């Protein structure tokens, strides 16, 4: 195929790349992808097909041959009635086409006509590029949704064969597709102390969250960890996309721009102001696909303790912790309750893994008003003596829950 054309006029290019407004099925999210254009030069999702017809195909989407586009041309052979040949774009699983635009030209010859179709279920002809001058064509979801978009030549001389159709051709470029996606991404596996720890365990410093996910349609775009008020960490998947610009959304370079599955590791700093020392409501781990659908999983309540400095190396346990004074059970493991108006004395020892005393270890005492489970804690600390001993005194006051902790 040797036909060429001059550069596309600016107004025509803008028309071809105008944003489509095709609406997807109820509950479906939409996204857009471009191929064979100045923004997405290649057409990796275009496939040749022929149904009883003879044709010549050409992919000039990278500018070869002086034309940026996909071409199909008839041959000197006769074609049976109803036969067709052209280029097909198929919607990825869990998606469908709800809109498309293209710049195209073509010519009728020997009963063979050029067509732009939306197919499966049924067929809808949304353009017949029968002029040697390029024109924009747009389908905005008048029918459908559909599973395929076609640029083709078709023999129309029913019931007789089409004679030589070497003059017939179709050339198309500047494809902009709008797709609707019905399936949200799925979190397959999570791994982290932030989502596995019991509320009595204390976390501090940076905590890694591992997430494995999958998406059947547009693909995984981003994974993130958040609280009710703030996003704490974000990890992006490798998508083939064009960044958004004023007046234009982000565009995919493939019909499924992002990977269908994969894992990410996100680092959350528990010293972030979104946390406080004490019991916090759990974080939420989420994944989003290219169509901006999300799936999230909530973690359990988590206890953060960044107020205490690092303890001495080798602290493995607290032993012989004795409580004296107005002390009662709070009903929670590792947590005790002081009684109103009573003094409390706390004594104990810090031991290493071999059972020996640890001198100079930092021992922390966290306490908050009884019943204020998610409130921030006040923290006191002390150092252990030569035999690993420590002691605290709590003055008279309101009822309080308290706990003693140490870290290596």
C-alpha positions as CSV (number, residue, x, y, z in Angstrom):
1,X,0.0,0.0,0.0
2,X,1.5,3.3,-1.1
3,X,-1.2,5.8,-0.5
4,X,0.0,8.8,1.6
5,X,-1.6,11.9,3.1
6,X,-0.5,15.3,4.3
7,X,-0.2,16.1,8.0
8,X,-3.5,16.1,9.9
9,X,-4.9,19.6,10.4
10,X,-4.8,20.8,14.0
11,X,-8.5,21.2,14.2
12,X,-9.0,17.6,13.0
13,X,-6.5,16.3,15.5
14,X,-8.3,18.0,18.3
15,X,-11.6,16.5,17.2
16,X,-10.1,13.0,17.1
17,X,-8.6,13.3,20.6
18,X,-11.6,15.0,22.1
19,X,-12.8,13.3,25.2
20,X,-15.7,10.8,24.7
21,X,-18.7,10.8,27.0
22,X,-19.9,7.3,26.4
23,X,-21.5,6.0,29.6
24,X,-20.8,2.5,30.8
25,X,-23.2,0.0,32.4
26,X,-24.7,0.9,35.8
27,X,-22.0,0.4,38.4
28,X,-19.1,0.3,36.0
29,X,-16.2,2.6,36.0
30,X,-14.7,4.0,32.8
31,X,-11.2,4.8,31.5
32,X,-9.7,5.9,28.2
33,X,-6.9,4.5,26.0
34,X,-5.3,5.8,22.8
35,X,-3.5,4.0,20.0
36,X,-2.0,4.9,16.7
37,X,-1.8,8.6,17.5
38,X,0.6,11.3,18.3
39,X,0.2,10.4,22.0
40,X,0.3,6.6,21.6
41,X,2.2,6.0,18.4
42,X,1.9,2.2,18.3
43,X,-1.2,0.0,18.0
44,X,-0.2,-3.1,20.0
45,X,-3.8,-4.3,20.5
46,X,-4.8,-4.2,16.8
47,X,-5.2,-7.6,15.2
48,X,-5.7,-8.5,11.5
49,X,-8.7,-10.6,10.6
50,X,-10.2,-11.9,7.3
51,X,-13.6,-13.7,6.8
52,X,-13.6,-15.2,3.3
53,X,-12.0,-12.1,1.8
54,X,-8.6,-11.3,0.2
55,X,-6.9,-8.1,1.5
56,X,-3.6,-6.5,2.1
57,X,-2.9,-5.1,5.6
58,X,-0.5,-2.4,6.6
59,X,0.5,-1.0,10.0
60,X,1.9,2.4,9.6
61,X,1.2,3.5,13.2
62,X,4.9,4.3,13.7
63,X,5.0,6.6,10.7
64,X,6.4,4.2,8.1
65,X,5.2,4.7,4.5
66,X,4.4,8.3,5.1
67,X,1.1,7.6,6.9
68,X,0.4,7.3,10.6
69,X,-2.4,4.7,10.7
70,X,-3.8,1.2,10.2
71,X,-4.7,0.3,6.6
72,X,-6.5,-2.5,4.7
73,X,-6.8,-2.6,0.9
74,X,-8.7,-4.9,-1.4
75,X,-7.1,-7.1,-4.1
76,X,-7.7,-8.0,-7.7
77,X,-9.3,-11.3,-6.6
78,X,-13.1,-11.5,-6.3
79,X,-14.6,-11.8,-2.8
80,X,-17.7,-13.8,-1.8
81,X,-20.7,-11.8,-0.6
82,X,-20.6,-10.8,3.0
83,X,-16.9,-11.4,3.3
84,X,-14.8,-8.9,5.3
85,X,-11.3,-8.1,6.3
86,X,-9.7,-5.5,8.5
87,X,-8.3,-4.6,11.9
88,X,-9.9,-5.6,15.2
89,X,-9.5,-4.2,18.8
90,X,-10.9,-6.6,21.4
91,X,-11.9,-5.3,24.9
92,X,-9.9,-7.0,27.8
93,X,-11.7,-9.3,30.2
94,X,-14.2,-7.6,32.5
95,X,-14.3,-4.6,30.2
96,X,-16.3,-3.4,27.2
97,X,-16.2,-0.5,24.7
98,X,-18.7,2.3,25.4
99,X,-17.2,4.9,23.1
100,X,-14.6,5.5,20.4
101,X,-13.3,8.1,18.0
102,X,-11.0,7.9,15.0
103,X,-9.7,9.9,12.1
104,X,-10.2,7.9,8.9
105,X,-10.5,8.0,5.1
106,X,-11.4,5.3,2.5
107,X,-12.8,4.4,-0.9
108,X,-15.5,2.1,-2.2
109,X,-14.5,-0.2,-5.0
110,X,-16.1,-3.3,-6.7
111,X,-19.0,-3.4,-4.2
112,X,-16.5,-3.4,-1.3
113,X,-17.1,-0.6,1.3
114,X,-15.0,0.7,4.2
115,X,-16.7,0.5,7.6
116,X,-16.1,1.4,11.3
117,X,-18.0,-1.1,13.5
118,X,-18.8,-1.8,17.1
119,X,-19.4,-5.5,17.5
120,X,-20.4,-8.3,19.9
121,X,-23.2,-8.3,20.9
122,X,-24.6,-7.5,17.4
123,X,-23.0,-5.0,15.1
124,X,-23.3,-1.2,14.9
125,X,-21.9,0.8,12.0
126,X,-20.7,4.1,13.4
127,X,-18.8,5.3,10.4
128,X,-18.2,4.8,6.6
129,X,-15.0,6.6,5.6
130,X,-15.6,6.7,1.8
131,X,-13.6,9.9,0.9
132,X,-9.9,10.4,0.2
133,X,-10.1,13.3,2.6
134,X,-9.6,12.4,6.3
135,X,-12.6,12.9,8.6
136,X,-13.2,12.4,12.3
137,X,-15.7,9.8,13.3
138,X,-17.2,9.4,16.8
139,X,-19.3,6.7,18.6
140,X,-20.5,7.7,22.0
141,X,-22.3,4.7,23.2
142,X,-25.5,4.9,21.2
143,X,-25.6,1.1,21.3
144,X,-23.7,-1.5,23.4
145,X,-21.6,-1.8,25.3
146,X,-19.6,-3.9,22.7
147,X,-16.6,-6.2,23.0
148,X,-14.9,-5.2,19.7
149,X,-14.1,-2.2,17.5
150,X,-13.4,-2.9,13.8
151,X,-11.9,-1.0,10.8
152,X,-12.8,-3.2,7.8
153,X,-13.7,-3.7,4.2
154,X,-16.9,-5.7,3.4
155,X,-18.3,-7.1,0.2
156,X,-22.0,-5.9,-0.2
157,X,-23.0,-7.4,-3.6
158,X,-25.3,-10.0,-2.2
159,X,-26.0,-12.6,-3.5
160,X,-23.1,-12.1,-6.1
161,X,-19.4,-12.1,-5.4
162,X,-17.6,-8.7,-5.4
163,X,-15.3,-8.3,-8.5
164,X,-11.8,-6.9,-8.3
165,X,-11.7,-4.6,-5.3
166,X,-8.2,-3.3,-5.6
167,X,-9.4,0.3,-5.4
168,X,-11.2,-0.2,-2.1
169,X,-9.3,0.8,1.0
170,X,-9.7,2.0,4.6
171,X,-7.1,4.0,6.6
172,X,-7.6,5.0,10.2
173,X,-5.6,6.6,13.0
174,X,-5.9,8.7,16.1
175,X,-7.9,6.0,18.0
176,X,-9.4,7.0,21.3
177,X,-11.3,4.3,23.2
178,X,-13.6,4.6,26.2
179,X,-13.9,1.4,28.1
180,X,-16.2,0.4,31.0
181,X,-14.8,-1.9,33.7
182,X,-17.2,-4.1,35.7
183,X,-14.8,-5.8,38.1
184,X,-12.9,-4.1,40.9
185,X,-9.4,-5.2,41.9
186,X,-8.9,-7.9,44.5
187,X,-6.5,-8.0,47.5
188,X,-5.2,-11.6,47.5
189,X,-2.8,-11.5,50.4
190,X,-1.5,-9.1,53.1
191,X,1.5,-9.4,55.4
192,X,2.5,-6.9,58.1
193,X,2.5,-6.4,61.8
194,X,0.1,-3.5,61.1
195,X,-2.6,-6.0,60.0
196,X,-1.6,-9.1,62.0
197,X,-0.6,-7.8,65.5
198,X,-2.9,-8.1,68.5
199,X,-3.9,-4.7,70.0
200,X,-1.7,-5.6,73.1
201,X,1.5,-5.7,71.0
202,X,3.4,-2.5,70.6
203,X,4.8,-1.3,67.3
204,X,7.3,1.4,66.7
205,X,9.5,2.9,64.0
206,X,9.0,1.9,60.3
207,X,6.7,-1.1,59.6
208,X,6.6,-2.7,56.2
209,X,3.2,-3.7,54.7
210,X,3.3,-6.4,51.9
211,X,0.2,-6.6,49.6
212,X,-0.4,-9.0,46.7
213,X,-3.4,-8.2,44.4
214,X,-5.0,-8.9,41.1
215,X,-7.3,-7.2,38.6
216,X,-9.1,-8.8,35.6
217,X,-9.7,-5.6,33.6
218,X,-7.6,-2.4,33.2
219,X,-4.9,-3.7,35.6
220,X,-3.4,-2.7,38.9
221,X,-2.4,1.0,39.1
222,X,-1.6,1.7,42.8
223,X,-1.4,0.3,46.3
224,X,-1.6,2.4,49.4
225,X,-2.0,2.4,53.2
226,X,-4.2,5.0,54.9
227,X,-5.9,6.0,58.1
228,X,-9.3,7.6,58.2
229,X,-7.6,11.0,57.8
230,X,-4.4,10.5,55.9
231,X,-2.6,8.4,53.2
232,X,0.6,7.0,54.8
233,X,2.3,5.2,52.0
234,X,1.9,4.7,48.2
235,X,3.4,2.3,45.7
236,X,2.7,2.5,41.9
237,X,2.5,-0.4,39.5
238,X,4.2,-0.1,36.1
239,X,1.5,1.1,33.7
240,X,1.8,2.2,30.1
241,X,0.0,5.5,30.4
242,X,0.2,9.1,29.4
243,X,-0.1,11.6,32.4
244,X,-3.1,13.8,32.7
245,X,-2.9,17.3,31.5
246,X,-5.3,20.3,31.8
247,X,-8.6,19.4,30.2
248,X,-7.5,15.8,29.5
249,X,-7.5,12.7,31.8
250,X,-4.8,10.2,32.1
251,X,-4.8,7.9,29.1
252,X,-3.6,4.3,28.6
253,X,-1.4,3.3,25.8
254,X,-2.9,-0.2,25.9
255,X,-6.5,-1.4,26.3
256,X,-5.3,-2.9,29.6
257,X,-2.7,-0.3,30.6
258,X,-1.5,-1.9,33.9
259,X,-0.4,-5.4,35.0
260,X,-3.1,-7.9,36.0
261,X,-1.4,-9.0,39.2
262,X,1.6,-8.2,41.4
263,X,2.9,-7.5,44.8
264,X,4.1,-4.3,46.5
265,X,5.9,-3.4,49.7
266,X,4.9,-0.2,51.5
267,X,6.8,1.4,54.4
268,X,4.7,3.1,57.1
269,X,6.4,5.3,59.7
270,X,4.5,4.9,63.0
271,X,6.1,8.2,64.1
272,X,3.8,9.9,61.6
273,X,1.4,12.4,63.3
274,X,-1.5,10.3,62.1
275,X,-0.6,7.9,65.0
276,X,-0.3,8.6,68.7
277,X,1.3,6.6,71.4
278,X,-1.3,4.2,72.6
279,X,-4.1,2.3,70.9
280,X,-5.0,3.5,67.4
281,X,-7.8,2.5,65.1
282,X,-6.4,0.1,62.5
283,X,-5.0,1.2,59.1
284,X,-6.6,0.5,55.8
285,X,-4.7,-1.2,52.9
286,X,-6.1,-0.5,49.4
287,X,-5.4,-1.2,45.8
288,X,-6.9,0.7,42.8
289,X,-7.0,-0.2,39.1
290,X,-6.6,2.1,36.1
291,X,-10.3,2.9,36.1
292,X,-10.0,4.2,39.7
293,X,-12.0,1.3,41.2
294,X,-10.6,0.4,44.7
295,X,-10.7,-2.5,47.1
296,X,-9.6,-2.1,50.7
297,X,-9.0,-4.3,53.7
298,X,-9.1,-2.9,57.3
299,X,-6.5,-3.9,59.8
300,X,-7.2,-4.4,63.5
301,X,-6.6,-1.8,66.2
302,X,-2.9,-1.3,66.7
303,X,-0.9,-0.1,69.6
304,X,1.9,2.4,68.8
305,X,4.7,3.3,71.2
306,X,7.2,5.7,69.8
307,X,7.4,7.8,72.9
308,X,10.0,5.5,74.6
309,X,13.6,5.6,73.4
310,X,15.4,2.4,72.5
311,X,16.1,0.1,75.4
312,X,19.5,-1.5,76.1
313,X,20.7,-4.2,73.8
314,X,19.5,-7.7,74.7
315,X,16.4,-7.1,76.7
316,X,14.3,-10.2,76.3
317,X,11.8,-10.1,79.1
318,X,10.5,-8.3,82.1
319,X,10.6,-10.5,85.2
320,X,9.5,-10.2,88.8
321,X,7.3,-7.3,88.1
322,X,5.5,-6.5,91.4
323,X,2.6,-4.2,91.8
324,X,1.8,-2.7,95.1
325,X,-1.0,-0.3,96.1
326,X,-4.3,0.5,94.5
327,X,-4.0,-1.9,91.5
328,X,-6.8,-4.0,89.9
329,X,-7.3,-5.9,86.7
330,X,-8.5,-4.0,83.6
331,X,-9.7,-7.2,81.9
332,X,-7.0,-6.9,79.2
333,X,-3.7,-8.8,78.9
334,X,-0.6,-6.9,80.0
335,X,-2.8,-3.9,81.2
336,X,-3.5,-3.0,84.8
337,X,-5.8,-0.4,86.3
338,X,-5.0,2.1,89.1
339,X,-7.8,2.9,91.6
340,X,-9.0,6.4,92.2
341,X,-6.9,8.3,94.8
342,X,-4.4,5.5,95.5
343,X,-0.6,5.4,95.1
344,X,0.9,2.6,93.0
345,X,4.5,1.3,93.1
346,X,5.8,-0.9,90.3
347,X,9.1,-2.9,90.6
348,X,10.8,-5.4,88.4
349,X,13.9,-6.6,86.5
350,X,15.0,-6.6,82.8
351,X,16.6,-9.9,81.7
352,X,18.4,-11.0,78.6
353,X,17.8,-14.2,76.7
354,X,20.0,-16.2,79.1
355,X,18.1,-14.9,82.1
356,X,20.8,-12.5,83.2
357,X,20.1,-8.9,84.3
358,X,20.4,-6.1,81.7
359,X,21.8,-2.9,83.2
360,X,21.0,0.5,81.6
361,X,18.0,-0.7,79.7
362,X,15.1,1.8,79.2
363,X,11.9,0.7,80.8
364,X,8.7,2.6,79.8
365,X,5.4,3.0,81.6
366,X,2.4,4.1,79.5
367,X,-0.8,5.2,81.1
368,X,-4.0,6.9,80.1
369,X,-7.4,7.6,81.7
370,X,-9.4,4.4,82.3
371,X,-12.0,3.9,79.6
372,X,-10.3,6.3,77.1
373,X,-9.1,3.3,75.1
374,X,-8.0,5.2,72.0
375,X,-6.7,8.3,73.7
376,X,-3.0,9.2,73.6
377,X,-0.9,7.9,76.5
378,X,1.4,9.7,78.9
379,X,4.7,8.0,79.2
380,X,7.3,7.8,81.9
381,X,10.6,5.9,81.7
382,X,13.5,5.0,83.8
383,X,16.8,3.1,83.5
384,X,17.6,-0.3,85.0
385,X,20.3,-0.5,87.7
386,X,23.3,-2.9,88.0
387,X,21.0,-5.9,88.6
388,X,18.5,-5.0,85.9
389,X,16.1,-3.6,88.5
390,X,13.7,-0.8,88.0
391,X,10.8,0.9,89.8
392,X,8.0,3.4,89.1
393,X,5.7,5.4,91.3
394,X,2.3,6.6,90.2
395,X,0.8,9.4,92.3
396,X,-2.8,9.6,93.5
397,X,-5.2,10.6,90.8
398,X,-8.1,9.4,88.6
399,X,-8.5,5.8,87.5
400,X,-5.9,4.9,84.9
401,X,-4.9,2.0,82.7
402,X,-1.2,1.4,82.6
403,X,1.3,-1.0,81.1
404,X,5.1,-1.6,81.3
405,X,7.2,-2.3,78.2
406,X,10.8,-2.6,77.0
407,X,12.5,-3.1,73.6
408,X,15.7,-4.5,72.4
